Each structure stands twice: as C-alpha cells, then as structure tokens.
Amino acid sequence: MMEFLFIASFTGAFVAAVWIVILVVFAWLMFTFRKGMLNRIDSEILAHKAMAEAQGIDITVTDLEIHRHAGGDIANVVTSMIAAKMEGETLTFQQACAKDLTK
C-alpha cells in the first residue's frame, strides 16, 4: 500500500490515492461496526424466535429481522402473539406487527 502512495505522489495522482486509502479505511470500519450490530440483533431475534417456538408459534427469523429494521419492537410482537394464543384468539404475525408499529 505504501508503494502505491509513493508512486502516486510522483505521478500527480496523490490526492486520488489518499481518497482511495480513506475510502478503504471507511469501508473497513463500517463493515466492522455493522457486523457487531448484526451479531447483537441476531441474538435478540433468535431468543424471541425460541420463545415463540416454545409456545408453538411459527415465526421466521427473516420476518423478525424485517420488523426490527422497520422500527418495531420484536418483544412486543412475540409477547402479544403468545398472549393471544393463551386466550384462544387468532393473531397473525402481520396483525401483531401492525399493532406494534401503530403504537
């Protein structure tokens, strides 16, 4: 990488070379922080999926991730679906998400 900067400084492309280095570092930082966020979110999603499956409710991880990225609270969705099932009512995942997002 240093050889690239050295050669670029003599050819007049030093500014472009600096921008390339900045962009590579920025991309690396974004990937690192995003990976950390996804690991945290995934563990929470998997915990709520396990809680729903223990009660016999079939929810996919993808559905929970989509609801989470939409700004919803997956804990509210799962607990409301469990409560509805215990009361003998039918509450679909889409209905639970709609209720959660309107709050």
C-alpha positions in Angstrom: 0.0 0.0 0.0 2.9 2.4 0.8 4.4 1.7 -2.6 1.1 2.7 -4.2 1.2 6.0 -2.4 4.8 6.6 -3.2 4.3 6.0 -7.0 1.1 8.1 -6.9 2.8 11.0 -5.4 5.2 11.2 -8.3 2.5 10.9 -11.0 0.4 13.7 -9.6 -2.4 11.3 -8.5 -1.5 11.6 -4.9 -4.9 13.2 -3.9 -6.8 10.3 -5.6 -4.5 7.8 -3.8 -5.3 9.5 -0.5 -9.0 9.3 -1.2 -8.7 5.6 -2.0 -7.0 4.9 1.3 -9.6 6.9 3.1 -12.4 5.0 1.4 -10.8 1.6 2.1 -10.4 2.5 5.8 -14.0 3.9 6.0 -15.4 0.7 4.3 -13.4 -1.5 6.8 -14.8 0.5 9.8 -18.4 0.3 8.5 -18.1 -3.4 8.0 -16.6 -3.9 11.5 -19.3 -1.9 13.2 -22.2 -3.4 11.1 -21.0 -6.9 11.9 -21.1 -6.1 15.6 -24.6 -4.7 15.4 -25.9 -7.6 13.4 -24.5 -10.1 16.0 -26.3 -8.2 18.8 -29.5 -8.1 16.9 -29.3 -11.7 15.8 -29.0 -12.9 19.4 -32.1 -11.0 20.4 -34.1 -12.2 17.4 -33.1 -15.8 18.0 -34.1 -15.5 21.6 -37.6 -14.3 20.7 -37.9 -16.9 18.0 -37.1 -19.6 20.5 -39.6 -18.1 22.9 -42.3 -18.2 20.2 -41.5 -21.7 19.1 -41.7 -22.9 22.7 -45.3 -21.7 22.7 -46.0 -23.4 19.3 -46.0 -20.1 17.2 -44.2 -20.4 13.9 -42.2 -17.2 13.1 -39.3 -16.9 10.7 -36.1 -15.1 11.6 -36.5 -13.1 8.4 -39.9 -11.8 9.5 -38.5 -10.7 12.8 -35.5 -9.0 11.2 -37.7 -7.1 8.7 -39.9 -6.0 11.6 -36.9 -4.9 13.6 -35.5 -2.9 10.7 -38.9 -1.3 10.2 -38.5 0.2 13.7 -40.7 -2.3 15.5 -40.2 -4.0 18.8 -40.0 -7.7 18.4 -40.5 -8.4 22.1 -43.9 -6.7 21.9 -44.9 -8.7 18.8 -43.9 -12.1 20.2 -45.4 -11.5 23.7 -48.7 -10.2 22.1 -48.9 -13.3 19.9 -48.2 -15.6 22.9 -50.9 -13.8 25.0 -53.4 -14.0 22.1 -52.7 -17.8 21.8 -53.2 -18.3 25.5 -56.6 -16.5 25.3 -57.6 -18.7 22.4 -57.6 -15.8 19.9 -56.0 -15.9 16.5 -53.4 -13.2 15.9 -51.3 -13.4 12.8 -47.8 -12.1 12.7 -48.8 -9.3 10.3 -51.6 -8.2 12.6 -49.2 -8.2 15.6 -46.6 -6.1 13.6 -49.3 -3.7 12.6 -50.4 -3.2 16.2 -46.8 -2.7 17.3 -45.9 -0.2 14.6 -49.0 2.0 15.2 -48.1 2.5 18.9 
